[in-house]
């Protein structure tokens, strides 16, 4: 194996790791939002519902930011692999 293959394999492993992390973030954000919303649906108190929706929004926002960071890094890894192959 030459140096290019080692670098490509390293980038492939990093890409795979980031894709797993992004899937975890999407799953946790979906489950978190569904659990918040479902727990507050049956409440008669509007204040509790508002707090629950705000918390759900915060959880979703944090998960979205983390997902976008992973996605940008994944795109840059793909570009690095393409540049490595073209050389």
Helices and strands as residue ranges (DSSP letters): H 3-41, H 46-86
